[in-house]
Amino acid sequence: MNEILDAILASTQSDHGSPALGPADFAALPVPESYRAVTVHKDEAEMFAGQTTKEKDPRKSLHVDEVPVPELGPGEALVAVMASSVNYNSVWTSIFEPLPTFGFLERYGKLSPLAKRHDLPYHIIGSDLAGVVLRTGPGVNLWKPGDEVVAHCLSVELESADGHSDTMLDPEQRIWGFETNFGGLAELALVKSNQLMPKPRHLSWEEAAAPGLVNSTAYRQLVSSNGAQMKQGDNVLIWGASGGLGSYATQFALAGGATPICVVSSPRKAEICRAMGAEAIIDRSAEDYRFWKDEHTQDPREWKRFGKRIRELTGGEDVDIVFEHPGRETFGASVYVTRKGGTIVTCASTSGYTHEYDNRYLWMSLKRIVGTHFANYREAWEANRLIAKGRIHPTLSKVYPLEETGQATHDVHRNLHQGKVGVLCLAPQEGLGVRDPELRAKHLDAINLFRDAA
């Protein structure tokens, strides 16, 4: 592994901005028999039995183990992972909610002899990476050893016709590192070659690893024809607007000529939204919105108060789009405040999966609820292209070493973070991997915005 890292670090820029080492050099590097990876263990899936979600501690369930390198199959690539990041699916995996991920791996393992590799008594997690291609399997032509890449987390088989207009509809669609094994929180990762995208050249390894999952998810949810189809002039209500998902939605709204109405939970998070360029901000804690009277009863008067506050910020207009992901806690309010003919687009339910809303405000006002989930390859590529052009920026706030991934995941679980939390895998320190310092210099304040806020 040290030889691989040395080669990557030695691959400094030439006068033309290209890596000094070529594909043959990287292809000649020996691949070790094992590598370090962050795992959960199948025999510990019941370790938190009887505890509430908040009581469950990822630091107890996440391990850094030495694991064997998996067999490389057709259409796949083995990547040396310089950096990764923590997503909410890392939290779910670590606390075995809503169910242990080993059921996903078992079902995947029944698909084919090649898929059987994923059904193991340990699960290597992580759905983001930035790194360097080491090996490619048969049938891979676009990517070569030595290519600097990021990976999106859509894993598909595409043997069914259902997925060929939108790969997210493939019956065998899975999220890599969550519903498959060999994820990105590791020194090496196994991906399908159609997960790979060019690493943005002006970003460090840890910065490039941060956007993947959340940036692509926000792009499909808000911009794509498969989501809300945001247009110039739209008012967009964004829950958790300084968080992992919401921070990208806020940037897409601003870049696309829409007006984000940013909902946050503290003055500190409100300041982050202002620094991104947003002006309409609601601190729901300061204004003490309580959408539920008790565990079973919502309070429509709070919906109305919330809607009134939105109109104060928009000059009397209701929102065209609600960017939903909290779920149960906010969904009733989201349906209520959307304008007639507007869209509530949802990609998650971090506060609970059972949503309740008054259907009169949906059907009689011709509103739409749209469900979206991650992104197809084209959407992920477009979202990454905007990062590479410096139009959208990573929201990385803090970086941990691989050994402290449990603490990083704990921070996300307890909402102690801003934006995204990164993890150094093979990279020995932060700040490495920048290939275009001129573009970086133009956007340095935006790149460091969430770090400065932290």
C-alpha positions in Angstrom: 0.0 0.0 0.0 2.9 2.3 0.7 4.2 1.8 -2.9 0.8 2.8 -4.3 0.7 5.9 -2.1 4.2 6.8 -3.0 3.4 6.6 -6.7 0.3 8.8 -6.3 2.2 11.4 -4.4 5.0 11.3 -6.9 2.6 11.8 -9.7 3.1 15.6 -9.6 2.0 17.9 -12.4 3.9 18.3 -15.6 4.2 21.6 -17.4 1.0 20.7 -19.2 -0.9 20.0 -16.0 -1.0 16.2 -16.5 0.2 13.5 -14.0 3.9 12.7 -14.5 3.3 8.9 -14.3 1.3 7.2 -17.0 -1.2 4.2 -17.1 1.6 1.7 -17.5 3.3 2.9 -14.4 0.2 2.5 -12.3 -0.7 -0.8 -13.9 2.7 -2.2 -12.9 2.2 -1.4 -9.2 1.5 -4.6 -7.2 -1.8 -4.7 -5.5 -1.6 -5.9 -1.9 -3.5 -8.9 -0.6 -5.4 -6.9 2.0 -6.2 -3.3 3.0 -7.7 -1.3 5.8 -11.4 -0.6 5.7 -14.2 0.7 7.9 -16.7 -2.1 8.6 -19.7 -3.2 10.6 -19.9 -6.8 11.7 -22.8 -9.1 11.1 -22.5 -10.8 14.5 -22.9 -7.3 16.1 -26.2 -6.4 14.4 -28.2 -6.6 17.6 -25.7 -4.7 19.8 -28.0 -1.7 20.2 -31.1 -3.7 20.9 -33.4 -1.8 23.3 -31.8 1.5 22.7 -33.4 4.6 21.1 -32.0 5.9 17.9 -30.3 8.8 19.6 -28.6 6.5 22.2 -26.9 4.3 19.5 -23.3 5.2 19.2 -21.5 4.6 15.8 -18.1 4.7 17.6 -19.0 1.3 19.1 -20.1 -0.4 15.9 -17.6 0.9 13.3 -14.3 -0.9 13.1 -11.2 -0.4 11.0 -10.3 -3.9 9.9 -7.7 -5.4 7.6 -9.7 -7.1 4.8 -8.8 -9.1 1.7 -8.8 -7.4 -1.7 -11.9 -8.5 -3.6 -11.7 -10.2 -7.0 -12.0 -7.7 -9.9 -14.9 -8.6 -12.3 -15.9 -7.5 -15.8 -16.8 -3.8 -16.1 -15.3 -3.0 -12.7 -12.4 -0.9 -11.4 -10.2 -1.1 -8.3 -9.5 2.4 -7.0 -6.9 3.6 -4.5 -9.0 5.8 -2.2 -7.3 9.0 -1.1 -10.4 10.4 0.7 -14.0 9.7 1.4 -16.8 11.3 3.4 -19.6 10.4 5.8 -23.2 10.4 4.6 -26.4 9.7 6.5 -26.5 6.2 5.1 -23.2 5.7 6.9 -25.1 6.6 10.1 -28.0 4.2 9.2 -25.5 1.4 8.6 -23.6 2.0 11.8 -26.7 1.9 14.0 -28.3 -0.9 12.1 -31.4 1.1 11.2 -34.0 0.9 9.8 -32.6 -2.6 9.5 -29.1 -4.2 9.3 -27.5 -3.8 5.8 -26.5 -7.5 5.8 -29.9 -8.3 4.3 -29.1 -6.1 1.3 -25.8 -8.0 0.9 -27.4 -11.4 1.2 -30.0 -10.6 -1.5 -27.4 -9.2 -3.8 -25.2 -12.3 -3.3 -28.0 -14.4 -4.7 -28.0 -12.6 -8.0 -24.9 -14.2 -9.5 -21.6 -15.9 -8.6 -19.9 -12.5 -9.1 -22.4 -10.8 -6.8 -21.8 -13.5 -4.2 -18.5 -11.7 -3.3 -20.5 -9.0 -1.5 -22.2 -11.4 0.9 -19.7 -11.4 3.7 -19.9 -11.3 7.6 -18.6 -7.8 7.4 -19.7 -4.8 5.4 -17.2 -2.2 4.1 -19.2 1.0 4.1 -19.0 4.4 2.4 -20.7 5.9 -0.7 -18.2 8.6 -1.7 -14.6 8.5 -2.8 -11.8 10.5 -4.6 -8.8 8.5 -5.7 -6.8 6.9 -8.5 -7.7 3.9 -10.7 -5.3 1.0 -10.1 -6.9 -1.8 -12.1 -9.8 -2.2 -14.6 -11.6 -5.4 -15.4 -12.5 -6.8 -18.8 -14.7 -4.5 -21.0 -13.5 -1.3 -19.4 -12.3 1.1 -22.1 -13.0 4.7 -20.9 -10.9 4.5 -17.7 -7.2 3.6 -17.3 -4.9 3.0 -14.4 -3.6 6.3 -13.0 -6.8 8.3 -13.8 -7.8 10.6 -11.0 -11.5 10.0 -10.3 -14.5 10.5 -8.0 -17.3 8.0 -7.8 -21.0 8.3 -7.7 -22.8 5.7 -5.7 -25.4 4.2 -8.2 -24.8 0.5 -8.8 -26.9 -1.0 -11.5 -27.0 -4.2 -13.6 -29.0 -2.9 -16.6 -30.1 -6.4 -17.7 -33.8 -5.3 -17.5 -35.4 -3.0 -20.0 -36.9 -1.0 -17.1 -33.7 0.9 -16.4 -32.8 2.0 -19.9 -34.7 5.3 -19.9 -33.6 6.1 -16.4 -31.1 3.8 -14.7 -32.5 4.6 -11.3 -35.5 2.5 -12.4 -33.3 -0.6 -12.9 -34.8 -3.4 -10.7 -31.3 -4.2 -9.5 -30.5 -0.6 -8.6 -28.4 -0.3 -5.4 -26.5 2.3 -3.5 -22.8 1.4 -3.5 -21.3 1.1 0.0 -24.8 0.9 1.6 -26.6 -1.9 -0.4 -23.3 -3.3 -1.8 -20.0 -4.1 -0.2 -16.5 -2.8 -0.8 -17.4 0.9 -0.2 -15.3 4.1 -0.1 -14.4 4.4 3.6 -11.3 2.3 3.0 -7.8 2.4 1.4 -9.2 0.5 -1.7 -12.7 0.3 -3.2 -14.4 -1.8 -5.8 -16.7 0.1 -8.1 -18.4 -0.4 -11.5 -16.6 1.6 -14.1 -19.9 3.5 -14.9 -19.7 5.0 -11.4 -16.5 6.9 -12.2 -16.3 10.6 -13.1 -13.3 12.9 -13.5 -12.0 14.4 -10.3 -12.4 18.2 -10.2 -8.9 19.4 -10.8 -9.0 22.5 -8.5 -10.0 20.5 -5.4 -8.0 18.5 -2.9 -8.7 14.9 -2.4 -10.9 15.4 0.6 -12.8 18.3 -1.0 -13.4 16.3 -4.2 -14.7 13.3 -2.1 -17.3 15.4 -0.3 -20.0 16.3 -2.9 -20.7 13.0 -4.7 -23.8 11.5 -3.0 -25.4 14.7 -1.7 -24.6 16.9 -4.7 -26.0 14.4 -7.2 -29.1 13.7 -5.0 -29.8 17.5 -4.8 -29.3 17.9 -8.5 -31.9 15.2 -9.4 -34.3 16.3 -6.7 -34.3 20.0 -7.6 -33.0 20.5 -11.2 -33.6 17.4 -13.2 -36.7 16.5 -15.3 -36.9 13.5 -12.9 -37.4 15.9 -10.0 -38.9 19.3 -9.4 -37.6 20.9 -12.7 -36.7 24.1 -11.0 -36.7 27.2 -13.2 -35.6 30.8 -12.9 -37.8 32.8 -10.6 -39.0 29.9 -8.5 -39.3 30.2 -4.8 -37.7 27.1 -3.2 -38.2 26.2 0.4 -35.2 24.3 1.6 -35.2 22.4 4.8 -31.9 22.0 6.5 -30.4 24.5 4.1 -26.9 24.5 5.6 -26.7 20.7 5.9 -25.3 18.0 3.7 -28.1 18.0 1.2 -29.6 21.4 1.8 -26.3 23.3 1.2 -26.2 22.0 -2.4 -29.9 22.7 -2.9 -29.2 26.2 -1.8 -26.4 26.6 -4.2 -28.4 25.1 -7.1 -31.3 27.5 -6.4 -29.0 30.5 -6.4 -27.0 29.4 -9.5 -30.3 28.7 -11.3 -31.9 32.0 -10.8 -34.4 30.8 -8.1 -35.0 32.2 -4.6 -34.1 29.9 -1.8 -36.0 30.2 1.4 -33.6 28.6 3.8 -34.9 26.8 6.9 -32.2 26.3 9.5 -32.0 25.5 13.3 -29.5 28.1 14.6 -28.1 31.6 14.0 -24.8 30.0 13.1 -26.4 28.0 10.3 -28.3 31.1 9.2 -25.0 32.9 8.8 -23.7 30.1 6.6 -26.7 30.5 4.3 -26.2 34.2 4.1 -22.5 33.6 3.2 -23.7 31.4 0.3 -25.7 34.3 -1.0 -29.2 33.5 0.4 -31.3 36.3 1.8 -34.6 34.7 2.9 -33.8 32.7 6.0 -36.0 31.2 8.7 -34.4 30.1 12.0 -37.1 27.6 13.1 -35.7 27.3 16.6 -35.6 31.0 17.2 -39.2 31.4 15.8 -40.2 28.3 17.8 -42.2 26.4 15.1 -43.9 23.4 16.6 -45.7 21.5 13.9 -46.8 18.7 16.2 -48.9 19.3 19.4 -47.9 15.8 20.6 -46.6 12.6 19.1 -49.9 11.9 17.2 -51.4 15.3 16.5 -50.2 18.1 14.1 -51.0 21.7 14.6 -52.3 23.4 11.4 -52.1 26.8 13.1 -48.3 26.4 13.0 -48.5 25.6 9.3 -50.4 28.8 8.8 -47.9 30.8 10.9 -45.1 29.3 8.9 -46.7 30.1 5.6 -47.3 33.7 6.7 -43.6 34.0 7.5 -42.6 32.7 4.1 -44.8 35.2 2.4 -43.2 38.0 4.4 -39.9 36.9 3.0 -41.0 36.5 -0.6 -43.1 39.6 -1.1 -46.4 37.8 -0.6 -45.7 34.7 -2.7 -46.0 31.1 -1.7 -43.3 28.6 -2.6 -43.2 26.8 -5.9 -41.1 23.9 -4.7 -40.4 22.4 -1.3 -37.1 20.5 -1.0 -38.1 17.8 1.5 -36.0 15.3 3.4 -36.8 15.6 7.1 -40.0 13.6 6.5 -42.5 13.0 9.3 -41.7 16.1 11.3 -42.1 18.6 8.5 -44.2 17.0 5.7 -47.6 18.3 6.8 -46.2 21.8 6.8 -44.5 21.3 3.5 -47.7 20.2 1.7 -49.6 23.1 3.3 -47.2 26.0 2.3 -46.7 25.0 -1.3 -48.5 27.2 -3.8 -51.3 25.9 -5.9 -49.9 23.7 -8.6 -46.6 23.5 -6.8 -44.3 20.6 -6.1 -43.1 18.8 -2.9 -40.1 16.7 -3.8 -38.8 14.3 -1.3 -35.6 12.1 -1.1 -35.5 11.0 2.5 -37.2 10.8 5.9 -34.6 11.5 8.5 -37.2 12.3 11.2 -39.4 9.4 10.4 -40.8 7.4 7.5 -44.5 7.7 8.2 -45.6 11.0 6.7 -48.9 12.6 7.5 -50.5 15.6 5.7 -54.0 17.0 5.1 -54.9 15.7 1.6 -57.3 18.5 1.0 -54.4 20.9 0.6 -52.9 18.5 -2.0 -55.7 17.4 -4.3 -57.8 20.6 -4.2 -54.8 22.8 -5.0 -53.4 20.4 -7.6 -50.1 20.0 -5.9 -47.7 17.2 -6.7 -45.5 15.0 -4.4 -42.5 13.7 -6.3 -40.2 11.0 -4.9 -36.6 11.0 -6.0 -33.7 8.8 -5.0 -30.0 9.6 -5.7 -29.4 10.2 -9.4 -28.6 8.4 -12.7 -25.2 8.5 -14.3 -26.1 11.4 -16.5 -27.4 13.5 -13.6 -24.4 12.6 -11.4 -22.1 13.5 -14.3 -23.8 16.9 -14.8 -23.7 17.7 -11.1 -20.0 16.8 -10.9 -19.4 18.9 -14.1 -20.7 21.9 -12.2 -18.3 21.2 -9.4 -15.5 20.9 -11.8 -16.4 24.3 -13.4 -16.4 26.0 -10.1 -20.2 26.8 -10.3 -21.1 24.7 -7.3 -18.7 24.2 -4.4 -18.0 21.5 -1.8 -19.4 22.1 1.6 -16.7 20.3 3.6 -16.4 21.5 7.2 -14.2 19.0 9.0 -11.9 16.1 8.1 -11.0 13.0 10.2 -8.4 10.2 9.6 -9.7 6.8 8.7 -9.1 5.6 12.2 -11.6 8.1 13.6 -14.5 7.4 11.2 -16.6 6.3 14.1 -16.3 9.8 15.6 -17.0 11.4 12.3 -20.2 9.3 11.9 -21.1 10.1 15.5 -20.9 13.8 14.7 -23.3 13.4 11.7 -25.6 11.3 13.8 -25.8 13.9 16.5 -26.0 16.8 14.0 -22.8 18.3 15.4 -21.5 19.1 11.9 -22.0 21.7 9.2 -22.2 20.6 5.5 -20.1 17.5 5.0 -17.6 15.6 7.1 -14.6 14.2 5.3 -12.3 11.2 5.9 -8.7 10.8 4.8 -8.1 7.3 3.6 -4.7 6.9 1.9 -4.0 10.7 1.8 -1.5 11.4 4.6 -2.7 15.0 5.1 -5.2 17.5 3.8 -4.7 19.8 0.9 -3.1 17.3 -1.6 -4.2 16.5 -5.1 -4.8 20.0 -6.5 -4.1 20.1 -10.2 -5.5 23.6 -11.2 -4.4 26.2 -8.6 -5.5 29.1 -10.8 -9.2 28.0 -10.8 -8.9 27.2 -7.1 -7.7 30.7 -6.3 -10.8 32.1 -7.9 -13.1 30.2 -5.7 -11.1 29.7 -2.5 -13.5 31.6 -0.2 -16.4 29.5 -1.4 -14.4 26.3 -1.1 -13.5 27.1 2.5 -16.9 28.6 3.5 -18.0 25.7 5.6 -14.5 25.2 7.1 -14.4 28.8 8.2 -17.9 28.5 9.6 -16.8 25.4 11.6 
